[in-house]
Amino acid sequence: ANDEALARVLRQVRPGLSEWDVRRLVRDAAETLGQGEAFETVACAGRNAAECHHQPGMARLRAGQALLIDMGVRRDHYCSDLTRTVCLGAAPAPELAEIHRVVLEANRKAVRAIRPGRRCCDIDLVARRVIERAGYGEYFGHSLGHGLGLEVHEPPSFSAACETLLEPGMVMTVEPGIYLPGRCGVRVEDVA
């Protein structure tokens, strides 16, 4: 449902829409495909994507800018959580394309490292090392992810401090990000 909601939103998003407009599109899709939003959607246009938990406002999306959408659909009492950073209407600036590449690599490597018996802190470290090696370590200021279920944030977490061992059946988010203050930000979040 969350993937379909995102697809519906992206088919309607175009330069000129405000962050609030994007949030309304997500709300409509979440109501149609589930029982509403799992949490209040984060929609960030341009430099606002550098704010990890930006509150949507009247900023309008311009061609070639980043649009960061962090959204979740609630369905059958369970929460989903997904973040994508996209660029519409023009090719992204080289800096934006580079940080997206790094964040996506961190996400994919962390997802591949997840298996029963691994410590949560070790999964966080996998993604963090990718970002640090690319020179952006200081711009990844949150944990890698969290448990997901009846609530959008449940224990355990993929963080440096969490030594919980992963077990079959745990549902976790993997959401590395790079946030360059006043310039741009990228987060890619999947559920594993």
N, CA and C atoms as a LAMMPS dump frame, in Angstrom:
ITEM: TIMESTEP
0
ITEM: NUMBER OF ATOMS
576
ITEM: BOX BOUNDS ff ff ff
-5.0000000000000000e+02 5.0000000000000000e+02
-5.0000000000000000e+02 5.0000000000000000e+02
-5.0000000000000000e+02 5.0000000000000000e+02
ITEM: ATOMS id mol type element x y z
1 1 1 N 0.827 -1.204 0
2 1 2 C 0 0 0
3 1 3 C 0.864 1.257 0
4 2 1 N 1.964 1.214 0.771
5 2 2 C 2.83 2.392 0.839
6 2 3 C 3.515 2.644 -0.499
7 3 1 N 3.975 1.583 -1.143
8 3 2 C 4.612 1.735 -2.454
9 3 3 C 3.626 2.298 -3.473
10 4 1 N 2.401 1.784 -3.453
11 4 2 C 1.394 2.28 -4.38
12 4 3 C 1.029 3.732 -4.075
13 5 1 N 0.951 4.087 -2.803
14 5 2 C 0.662 5.476 -2.436
15 5 3 C 1.749 6.402 -2.982
16 6 1 N 3.009 6.01 -2.798
17 6 2 C 4.101 6.833 -3.323
18 6 3 C 4 6.954 -4.838
19 7 1 N 3.741 5.854 -5.519
20 7 2 C 3.631 5.896 -6.979
21 7 3 C 2.528 6.857 -7.413
22 8 1 N 1.387 6.812 -6.72
23 8 2 C 0.281 7.727 -7.055
24 8 3 C 0.693 9.182 -6.848
25 9 1 N 1.379 9.436 -5.746
26 9 2 C 1.811 10.801 -5.455
27 9 3 C 2.789 11.283 -6.519
28 10 1 N 3.771 10.463 -6.844
29 10 2 C 4.792 10.892 -7.81
30 10 3 C 4.214 11.116 -9.202
31 11 1 N 3.133 10.425 -9.545
32 11 2 C 2.481 10.681 -10.843
33 11 3 C 1.827 12.059 -10.871
34 12 1 N 1.534 12.635 -9.699
35 12 2 C 0.834 13.922 -9.633
36 12 3 C 1.752 15.095 -9.292
37 13 1 N 2.927 14.809 -8.762
38 13 2 C 3.83 15.882 -8.341
39 13 3 C 4.475 16.521 -9.569
40 14 1 N 4.555 17.84 -9.528
41 14 2 C 5.19 18.596 -10.609
42 14 3 C 5.738 19.896 -10.031
43 15 1 N 6.718 20.472 -10.707
44 15 2 C 7.219 21.768 -10.241
45 15 3 C 6.069 22.758 -10.099
46 16 1 N 6.166 23.584 -9.065
47 16 2 C 5.134 24.581 -8.779
48 16 3 C 4.25 24.2 -7.609
49 17 1 N 4.163 22.897 -7.292
50 17 2 C 3.378 22.492 -6.128
51 17 3 C 4.119 22.876 -4.852
52 18 1 N 3.364 23.179 -3.818
53 18 2 C 3.982 23.491 -2.522
54 18 3 C 4.182 22.196 -1.731
55 19 1 N 4.975 22.299 -0.675
56 19 2 C 5.146 21.16 0.225
57 19 3 C 3.795 20.715 0.785
58 20 1 N 2.933 21.672 1.106
59 20 2 C 1.599 21.34 1.603
60 20 3 C 0.796 20.58 0.555
61 21 1 N 0.926 20.986 -0.712
62 21 2 C 0.225 20.278 -1.78
63 21 3 C 0.667 18.812 -1.833
64 22 1 N 1.97 18.588 -1.707
65 22 2 C 2.495 17.221 -1.726
66 22 3 C 1.948 16.445 -0.533
67 23 1 N 1.938 17.082 0.625
68 23 2 C 1.414 16.416 1.824
69 23 3 C -0.053 16.034 1.635
70 24 1 N -0.837 16.902 1.022
71 24 2 C -2.247 16.588 0.768
72 24 3 C -2.387 15.394 -0.175
73 25 1 N -1.53 15.325 -1.188
74 25 2 C -1.56 14.186 -2.107
75 25 3 C -1.277 12.877 -1.361
76 26 1 N -0.305 12.919 -0.443
77 26 2 C 0.009 11.726 0.347
78 26 3 C -1.172 11.35 1.221
79 27 1 N -1.775 12.328 1.891
80 27 2 C -2.935 12.048 2.751
81 27 3 C -4.069 11.402 1.965
82 28 1 N -4.336 11.929 0.779
83 28 2 C -5.404 11.36 -0.053
84 28 3 C -5.09 9.908 -0.422
85 29 1 N -3.859 9.644 -0.819
86 29 2 C -3.468 8.28 -1.19
87 29 3 C -3.532 7.346 0.012
88 30 1 N -3.104 7.83 1.18
89 30 2 C -3.134 7.007 2.395
90 30 3 C -4.57 6.669 2.804
91 31 1 N -5.484 7.592 2.612
92 31 2 C -6.894 7.339 2.922
93 31 3 C -7.496 6.348 1.932
94 32 1 N -7.098 6.437 0.68
95 32 2 C -7.637 5.56 -0.351
96 32 3 C -7.112 4.136 -0.221
97 33 1 N -5.834 3.986 0.101
98 33 2 C -5.183 2.677 0.098
99 33 3 C -5.079 2.033 1.478
100 34 1 N -5.43 2.773 2.518
101 34 2 C -5.327 2.235 3.869
102 34 3 C -6.279 2.966 4.78
103 35 1 N -5.882 3.076 6.039
104 35 2 C -6.688 3.794 7.026
105 35 3 C -6.004 5.097 7.417
106 36 1 N -5.452 5.776 6.451
107 36 2 C -4.819 7.065 6.685
108 36 3 C -3.317 6.948 6.852
109 37 1 N -2.734 8.091 7.243
110 37 2 C -1.292 8.165 7.419
111 37 3 C -0.863 7.467 8.708
112 38 1 N 0.297 6.826 8.663
113 38 2 C 0.876 6.226 9.861
114 38 3 C 1.483 7.307 10.754
115 39 1 N 1.831 8.433 10.168
116 39 2 C 2.383 9.594 10.864
117 39 3 C 2.234 10.775 9.922
118 40 1 N 2.452 11.977 10.418
119 40 2 C 2.326 13.155 9.563
120 40 3 C 3.452 13.183 8.544
121 41 1 N 3.078 13.26 7.294
122 41 2 C 4.026 13.229 6.19
123 41 3 C 5.01 14.391 6.273
124 42 1 N 6.26 14.076 5.986
125 42 2 C 7.308 15.085 5.862
126 42 3 C 7.519 15.29 4.362
127 43 1 N 7.335 16.502 3.883
128 43 2 C 7.58 16.845 2.48
129 43 3 C 8.483 18.072 2.464
130 44 1 N 9.631 17.938 1.828
131 44 2 C 10.644 18.997 1.836
132 44 3 C 11.082 19.315 0.418
133 45 1 N 10.964 20.552 0.026
134 45 2 C 11.399 20.984 -1.302
135 45 3 C 12.721 21.731 -1.199
136 46 1 N 13.635 21.41 -2.114
137 46 2 C 14.896 22.135 -2.207
138 46 3 C 15.723 22.078 -0.951
139 47 1 N 16.19 23.244 -0.515
140 47 2 C 17.076 23.303 0.65
141 47 3 C 16.398 22.86 1.942
142 48 1 N 15.07 22.821 1.966
143 48 2 C 14.369 22.346 3.165
144 48 3 C 14.646 20.87 3.442
145 49 1 N 15.074 20.123 2.423
146 49 2 C 15.406 18.713 2.614
147 49 3 C 16.633 18.545 3.51
148 50 1 N 17.362 19.61 3.749
149 50 2 C 18.514 19.552 4.663
150 50 3 C 18.07 19.519 6.122
151 51 1 N 16.777 19.77 6.384
152 51 2 C 16.225 19.692 7.736
153 51 3 C 15.591 18.313 7.898
154 52 1 N 16.184 17.506 8.743
155 52 2 C 15.802 16.099 8.867
156 52 3 C 14.299 15.899 9.078
157 53 1 N 13.67 16.694 9.919
158 53 2 C 12.239 16.553 10.191
159 53 3 C 11.504 17.864 9.917
160 54 1 N 11.739 18.401 8.758
161 54 2 C 11.119 19.645 8.311
162 54 3 C 9.595 19.522 8.32
163 55 1 N 8.934 20.568 8.751
164 55 2 C 7.475 20.629 8.7
165 55 3 C 7.07 21.279 7.38
166 56 1 N 6.213 20.639 6.593
167 56 2 C 5.824 21.2 5.303
168 56 3 C 5.271 22.611 5.435
169 57 1 N 5.571 23.404 4.441
170 57 2 C 5.104 24.782 4.392
171 57 3 C 4.721 25.156 2.969
172 58 1 N 4.843 26.431 2.664
173 58 2 C 4.427 26.925 1.355
174 58 3 C 5.557 26.952 0.331
175 59 1 N 6.749 26.446 0.69
176 59 2 C 7.845 26.384 -0.277
177 59 3 C 7.391 25.583 -1.487
178 60 1 N 7.699 26.093 -2.657
179 60 2 C 7.265 25.446 -3.893
180 60 3 C 8.425 24.701 -4.544
181 61 1 N 8.099 23.561 -5.086
182 61 2 C 9.082 22.726 -5.768
183 61 3 C 9.434 23.348 -7.113
184 62 1 N 10.735 23.455 -7.359
185 62 2 C 11.212 23.951 -8.65
186 62 3 C 11.867 22.812 -9.413
187 63 1 N 11.864 22.908 -10.717
188 63 2 C 12.501 21.881 -11.562
189 63 3 C 13.962 21.732 -11.155
190 64 1 N 14.388 20.488 -11.037
191 64 2 C 15.776 20.196 -10.693
192 64 3 C 16.077 20.183 -9.211
193 65 1 N 15.134 20.589 -8.375
194 65 2 C 15.322 20.57 -6.921
195 65 3 C 15.026 19.191 -6.359
196 66 1 N 15.587 18.932 -5.19
197 66 2 C 15.245 17.713 -4.455
198 66 3 C 13.855 17.869 -3.86
199 67 1 N 13.113 16.773 -3.863
200 67 2 C 11.871 16.668 -3.106
201 67 3 C 12.025 15.437 -2.24
202 68 1 N 12.072 15.635 -0.927
203 68 2 C 12.172 14.54 0.024
204 68 3 C 10.781 14.299 0.593
205 69 1 N 10.307 13.05 0.476
206 69 2 C 9 12.659 1.018
207 69 3 C 9.222 11.502 1.982
208 70 1 N 8.837 11.704 3.255
209 70 2 C 8.866 10.659 4.278
210 70 3 C 7.409 10.407 4.635
211 71 1 N 6.915 9.208 4.332
212 71 2 C 5.485 8.938 4.446
213 71 3 C 5.237 7.527 4.941
214 72 1 N 4.045 7.317 5.453
215 72 2 C 3.64 5.983 5.872
216 72 3 C 2.139 5.836 5.793
217 73 1 N 1.709 4.66 5.373
218 73 2 C 0.291 4.324 5.317
219 73 3 C -0.006 3.376 6.473
220 74 1 N -1.118 3.616 7.154
221 74 2 C -1.586 2.692 8.192
222 74 3 C -2.615 1.773 7.528
223 75 1 N -2.385 0.467 7.699
224 75 2 C -3.307 -0.498 7.094
225 75 3 C -3.435 -1.697 8.018
226 76 1 N -4.669 -2.081 8.291
227 76 2 C -4.94 -3.205 9.198
228 76 3 C -4.199 -3.028 10.525
229 77 1 N -4.162 -1.806 11.015
230 77 2 C -3.559 -1.409 12.289
231 77 3 C -2.028 -1.31 12.255
232 78 1 N -1.39 -1.698 11.161
233 78 2 C 0.07 -1.666 11.08
234 78 3 C 0.552 -0.446 10.31
235 79 1 N 1.738 -0.006 10.673
236 79 2 C 2.343 1.174 10.063
237 79 3 C 3.37 0.779 9.008
238 80 1 N 3.473 1.576 7.997
239 80 2 C 4.568 1.472 7.042
240 80 3 C 5.328 2.791 7.098
241 81 1 N 6.516 2.796 6.536
242 81 2 C 7.377 3.973 6.605
243 81 3 C 8.319 3.916 5.413
244 82 1 N 8.385 4.986 4.661
245 82 2 C 9.163 5.019 3.427
246 82 3 C 9.626 6.444 3.183
247 83 1 N 10.885 6.604 2.804
248 83 2 C 11.372 7.925 2.401
249 83 3 C 12.044 7.795 1.049
250 84 1 N 11.736 8.74 0.184
251 84 2 C 12.405 8.844 -1.104
252 84 3 C 12.77 10.3 -1.339
253 85 1 N 13.876 10.485 -2.014
254 85 2 C 14.297 11.806 -2.456
255 85 3 C 14.356 11.748 -3.972
256 86 1 N 13.575 12.597 -4.614
257 86 2 C 13.478 12.588 -6.07
258 86 3 C 13.775 13.983 -6.608
259 87 1 N 14.037 14.031 -7.887
260 87 2 C 14.276 15.294 -8.575
261 87 3 C 13.392 15.289 -9.811
262 88 1 N 12.564 16.307 -9.976
263 88 2 C 11.597 16.342 -11.063
264 88 3 C 11.844 17.512 -12.003
265 89 1 N 11.562 17.303 -13.269
266 89 2 C 11.558 18.4 -14.223
267 89 3 C 12.908 18.79 -14.803
268 90 1 N 13.999 18.309 -14.237
269 90 2 C 15.342 18.607 -14.747
270 90 3 C 16.314 17.671 -14.052
271 91 1 N 17.477 17.545 -14.621
272 91 2 C 18.511 16.703 -14.014
273 91 3 C 18.954 17.326 -12.691
274 92 1 N 19.268 16.497 -11.696
275 92 2 C 19.742 17.047 -10.417
276 92 3 C 21.132 17.658 -10.561
277 93 1 N 21.418 18.602 -9.692
278 93 2 C 22.76 19.182 -9.635
279 93 3 C 23.752 18.074 -9.286
280 94 1 N 24.997 18.185 -9.723
281 94 2 C 25.985 17.139 -9.435
282 94 3 C 26.113 16.81 -7.944
283 95 1 N 26.081 17.816 -7.065
284 95 2 C 26.191 17.564 -5.631
285 95 3 C 25.028 16.712 -5.139
286 96 1 N 23.825 17.027 -5.571
287 96 2 C 22.644 16.275 -5.17
288 96 3 C 22.73 14.838 -5.689
289 97 1 N 23.131 14.673 -6.931
290 97 2 C 23.263 13.33 -7.501
291 97 3 C 24.306 12.521 -6.732
292 98 1 N 25.404 13.147 -6.348
293 98 2 C 26.463 12.444 -5.615
294 98 3 C 25.991 12.006 -4.232
295 99 1 N 25.344 12.893 -3.483
296 99 2 C 24.921 12.47 -2.147
297 99 3 C 23.808 11.43 -2.229
298 100 1 N 22.976 11.507 -3.256
299 100 2 C 21.966 10.461 -3.433
300 100 3 C 22.641 9.115 -3.681
301 101 1 N 23.679 9.09 -4.507
302 101 2 C 24.412 7.85 -4.776
303 101 3 C 24.99 7.268 -3.49
304 102 1 N 25.593 8.116 -2.659
305 102 2 C 26.202 7.66 -1.407
306 102 3 C 25.135 7.124 -0.453
307 103 1 N 24.04 7.843 -0.302
308 103 2 C 22.971 7.424 0.612
309 103 3 C 22.347 6.108 0.137
310 104 1 N 22.126 5.987 -1.15
311 104 2 C 21.563 4.741 -1.68
312 104 3 C 22.52 3.568 -1.453
313 105 1 N 23.804 3.787 -1.651
314 105 2 C 24.782 2.733 -1.385
315 105 3 C 24.768 2.331 0.091
316 106 1 N 24.703 3.31 0.994
317 106 2 C 24.643 3.025 2.431
318 106 3 C 23.394 2.21 2.762
319 107 1 N 22.268 2.588 2.177
320 107 2 C 21.011 1.862 2.392
321 107 3 C 21.138 0.417 1.927
322 108 1 N 21.604 0.219 0.713
323 108 2 C 21.681 -1.132 0.139
324 108 3 C 22.65 -2.027 0.911
325 109 1 N 23.794 -1.484 1.302
326 109 2 C 24.765 -2.287 2.058
327 109 3 C 24.213 -2.667 3.431
328 110 1 N 23.52 -1.75 4.072
329 110 2 C 22.934 -2.053 5.378
330 110 3 C 21.852 -3.123 5.246
331 111 1 N 20.991 -3.012 4.25
332 111 2 C 19.939 -4.005 4.058
333 111 3 C 20.549 -5.387 3.819
334 112 1 N 21.596 -5.443 3.002
335 112 2 C 22.246 -6.74 2.736
336 112 3 C 22.905 -7.325 3.983
337 113 1 N 23.281 -6.478 4.943
338 113 2 C 23.956 -6.948 6.162
339 113 3 C 22.989 -7.483 7.22
340 114 1 N 21.7 -7.232 7.054
341 114 2 C 20.714 -7.638 8.06
342 114 3 C 20.505 -9.15 8.001
343 115 1 N 20.662 -9.768 9.189
344 115 2 C 20.368 -11.202 9.328
345 115 3 C 20.245 -11.517 10.806
346 116 1 N 19.496 -12.562 11.138
347 116 2 C 19.361 -12.943 12.547
348 116 3 C 20.73 -13.151 13.198
349 117 1 N 20.826 -12.681 14.455
350 117 2 C 22.056 -12.825 15.224
351 117 3 C 22.996 -11.645 15.14
352 118 1 N 22.793 -10.748 14.182
353 118 2 C 23.625 -9.54 14.086
354 118 3 C 23.123 -8.517 15.093
355 119 1 N 24.039 -7.729 15.638
356 119 2 C 23.638 -6.658 16.558
357 119 3 C 23.143 -5.455 15.761
358 120 1 N 22.152 -4.786 16.308
359 120 2 C 21.603 -3.59 15.651
360 120 3 C 22.688 -2.54 15.422
361 121 1 N 23.585 -2.353 16.394
362 121 2 C 24.634 -1.346 16.257
363 121 3 C 25.574 -1.67 15.098
364 122 1 N 25.758 -2.941 14.788
365 122 2 C 26.624 -3.317 13.671
366 122 3 C 25.998 -2.938 12.327
367 123 1 N 24.69 -3.008 12.223
368 123 2 C 24.004 -2.617 10.987
369 123 3 C 24.107 -1.107 10.803
370 124 1 N 23.924 -0.354 11.887
371 124 2 C 24.103 1.098 11.832
372 124 3 C 25.505 1.431 11.325
373 125 1 N 26.483 0.722 11.823
374 125 2 C 27.879 0.987 11.452
375 125 3 C 28.143 0.716 9.975
376 126 1 N 27.505 -0.283 9.403
377 126 2 C 27.685 -0.576 7.98
378 126 3 C 27.344 0.649 7.142
379 127 1 N 26.175 1.226 7.381
380 127 2 C 25.746 2.404 6.617
381 127 3 C 26.603 3.614 6.948
382 128 1 N 26.899 3.798 8.219
383 128 2 C 27.674 4.964 8.657
384 128 3 C 29.057 4.978 8.003
385 129 1 N 29.667 3.818 7.875
386 129 2 C 31.004 3.751 7.25
387 129 3 C 30.97 4.181 5.788
388 130 1 N 29.935 3.794 5.061
389 130 2 C 29.813 4.21 3.658
390 130 3 C 29.776 5.733 3.579
391 131 1 N 28.966 6.333 4.429
392 131 2 C 28.809 7.786 4.405
393 131 3 C 30.083 8.477 4.881
394 132 1 N 30.723 7.947 5.909
395 132 2 C 31.979 8.521 6.397
396 132 3 C 33.077 8.44 5.349
397 133 1 N 33.21 7.293 4.692
398 133 2 C 34.252 7.128 3.66
399 133 3 C 34.063 8.093 2.501
400 134 1 N 32.83 8.493 2.242
401 134 2 C 32.55 9.453 1.173
402 134 3 C 32.771 10.891 1.628
403 135 1 N 33.109 11.073 2.918
404 135 2 C 33.395 12.411 3.431
405 135 3 C 32.205 13.156 4.003
406 136 1 N 31.096 12.464 4.241
407 136 2 C 29.88 13.127 4.724
408 136 3 C 29.47 12.696 6.123
409 137 1 N 30.355 12.062 6.869
410 137 2 C 30.004 11.518 8.176
411 137 3 C 29.344 12.515 9.112
412 138 1 N 29.842 13.735 9.131
413 138 2 C 29.289 14.743 10.045
414 138 3 C 27.878 15.184 9.646
415 139 1 N 27.432 14.812 8.45
416 139 2 C 26.116 15.232 7.96
417 139 3 C 25.058 14.13 8.062
418 140 1 N 25.41 13.046 8.765
419 140 2 C 24.452 11.965 9.031
420 140 3 C 24.278 11.931 10.541
421 141 1 N 23.309 12.699 11.05
422 141 2 C 23.196 12.934 12.482
423 141 3 C 22.121 12.16 13.213
424 142 1 N 21.541 11.155 12.609
425 142 2 C 20.519 10.369 13.303
426 142 3 C 20.863 8.886 13.18
427 143 1 N 20.14 8.066 13.921
428 143 2 C 20.375 6.624 13.838
429 143 3 C 19.9 6.106 12.483
430 144 1 N 20.326 4.909 12.159
431 144 2 C 20.017 4.334 10.854
432 144 3 C 18.551 3.929 10.715
433 145 1 N 17.911 3.521 11.8
434 145 2 C 16.527 3.091 11.654
435 145 3 C 15.908 2.658 12.961
436 146 1 N 14.697 2.143 12.873
437 146 2 C 13.916 1.794 14.059
438 146 3 C 12.978 0.643 13.752
439 147 1 N 12.496 0.014 14.815
440 147 2 C 11.478 -1.007 14.669
441 147 3 C 10.18 -0.386 14.181
442 148 1 N 9.358 -1.198 13.548
443 148 2 C 8.125 -0.723 12.93
444 148 3 C 7.055 -1.799 13.119
445 149 1 N 5.851 -1.384 13.475
446 149 2 C 4.772 -2.349 13.67
447 149 3 C 3.462 -1.647 13.903
448 150 1 N 2.857 -1.864 15.079
449 150 2 C 1.614 -1.178 15.415
450 150 3 C 1.851 0.303 15.657
451 151 1 N 3.075 0.652 16.025
452 151 2 C 3.51 2.046 16.155
453 151 3 C 4.582 2.298 15.105
454 152 1 N 4.719 3.556 14.714
455 152 2 C 5.703 3.863 13.678
456 152 3 C 7.135 3.786 14.213
457 153 1 N 7.333 4.034 15.513
458 153 2 C 8.647 3.886 16.135
459 153 3 C 8.524 2.892 17.283
460 154 1 N 9.141 1.741 17.107
461 154 2 C 9.157 0.708 18.133
462 154 3 C 10.607 0.264 18.331
463 155 1 N 10.923 -0.274 19.51
464 155 2 C 12.254 -0.841 19.684
465 155 3 C 12.355 -2.153 18.893
466 156 1 N 13.562 -2.54 18.56
467 156 2 C 14.847 -1.904 18.805
468 156 3 C 15.133 -0.854 17.739
469 157 1 N 16.337 -0.308 17.77
470 157 2 C 16.731 0.664 16.753
471 157 3 C 18.085 0.286 16.173
472 158 1 N 18.285 0.661 14.936
473 158 2 C 19.609 0.57 14.327
474 158 3 C 20.348 1.838 14.735
475 159 1 N 21.037 1.772 15.869
476 159 2 C 21.795 2.92 16.363
477 159 3 C 23.089 2.416 16.972
478 160 1 N 24.026 3.32 17.159
479 160 2 C 25.325 2.966 17.725
480 160 3 C 25.19 2.403 19.133
481 161 1 N 24.127 2.76 19.836
482 161 2 C 23.968 2.356 21.233
483 161 3 C 23.151 1.073 21.42
484 162 1 N 22.546 0.548 20.361
485 162 2 C 21.638 -0.599 20.511
486 162 3 C 22.354 -1.906 20.189
487 163 1 N 22.52 -2.728 21.219
488 163 2 C 23.208 -4.006 21.033
489 163 3 C 22.24 -5.183 20.919
490 164 1 N 20.967 -4.887 20.721
491 164 2 C 19.972 -5.943 20.547
492 164 3 C 20.355 -6.825 19.369
493 165 1 N 20.196 -8.13 19.544
494 165 2 C 20.441 -9.073 18.452
495 165 3 C 19.182 -9.188 17.604
496 166 1 N 19.362 -9.149 16.302
497 166 2 C 18.227 -9.282 15.39
498 166 3 C 17.683 -10.696 15.434
499 167 1 N 16.355 -10.791 15.373
500 167 2 C 15.668 -12.078 15.394
501 167 3 C 14.736 -12.165 14.197
502 168 1 N 14.441 -13.388 13.736
503 168 2 C 13.461 -13.535 12.652
504 168 3 C 12.144 -12.868 13.042
505 169 1 N 11.526 -12.196 12.083
506 169 2 C 10.238 -11.56 12.312
507 169 3 C 10.31 -10.104 12.707
508 170 1 N 11.493 -9.618 13.083
509 170 2 C 11.618 -8.187 13.398
510 170 3 C 11.455 -7.387 12.107
511 171 1 N 10.729 -6.279 12.197
512 171 2 C 10.541 -5.39 11.06
513 171 3 C 11.22 -4.076 11.411
514 172 1 N 12.177 -3.679 10.565
515 172 2 C 13.016 -2.513 10.868
516 172 3 C 13.091 -1.59 9.657
517 173 1 N 13.247 -0.295 9.92
518 173 2 C 13.511 0.652 8.841
519 173 3 C 15.019 0.809 8.69
520 174 1 N 15.429 1.123 7.478
521 174 2 C 16.825 1.435 7.162
522 174 3 C 16.772 2.767 6.429
523 175 1 N 17.24 3.851 7.089
524 175 2 C 17.045 5.188 6.531
525 175 3 C 18.261 6.096 6.695
526 176 1 N 19.342 5.785 6
527 176 2 C 20.482 6.689 6.054
528 176 3 C 20.156 8.017 5.37
529 177 1 N 20.852 9.047 5.769
530 177 2 C 20.645 10.355 5.156
531 177 3 C 21.883 11.22 5.235
532 178 1 N 21.959 12.15 4.33
533 178 2 C 22.992 13.192 4.346
534 178 3 C 22.252 14.513 4.217
535 179 1 N 22.552 15.445 5.142
536 179 2 C 21.859 16.73 5.189
537 179 3 C 22.9 17.849 5.203
538 180 1 N 23.005 18.581 4.099
539 180 2 C 23.969 19.669 3.974
540 180 3 C 23.246 20.981 4.268
541 181 1 N 23.461 21.56 5.453
542 181 2 C 22.696 22.732 5.888
543 181 3 C 22.663 23.852 4.844
544 182 1 N 21.436 24.328 4.589
545 182 2 C 21.229 25.44 3.668
546 182 3 C 21.368 25.081 2.207
547 183 1 N 21.69 23.799 1.913
548 183 2 C 21.906 23.41 0.51
549 183 3 C 20.932 22.328 0.054
550 184 1 N 21.074 21.142 0.605
551 184 2 C 20.207 20.046 0.17
552 184 3 C 20.316 18.888 1.15
553 185 1 N 19.42 17.94 1.004
554 185 2 C 19.439 16.748 1.834
555 185 3 C 18.842 15.578 1.089
556 186 1 N 19.298 14.383 1.464
557 186 2 C 18.808 13.144 0.84
558 186 3 C 18.633 12.107 1.934
559 187 1 N 17.509 11.402 1.902
560 187 2 C 17.304 10.233 2.744
561 187 3 C 16.62 9.185 1.871
562 188 1 N 17.038 7.932 2.035
563 188 2 C 16.407 6.809 1.35
564 188 3 C 16.06 5.8 2.422
565 189 1 N 14.771 5.535 2.593
566 189 2 C 14.301 4.641 3.651
567 189 3 C 13.508 3.488 3.077
568 190 1 N 13.899 2.291 3.512
569 190 2 C 13.179 1.073 3.169
570 190 3 C 12.89 0.311 4.443
571 191 1 N 12.027 -0.672 4.352
572 191 2 C 11.7 -1.541 5.479
573 191 3 C 12.292 -2.905 5.182
574 192 1 N 13 -3.434 6.196
575 192 2 C 13.641 -4.755 6.035
576 192 3 C 13.174 -5.685 7.138
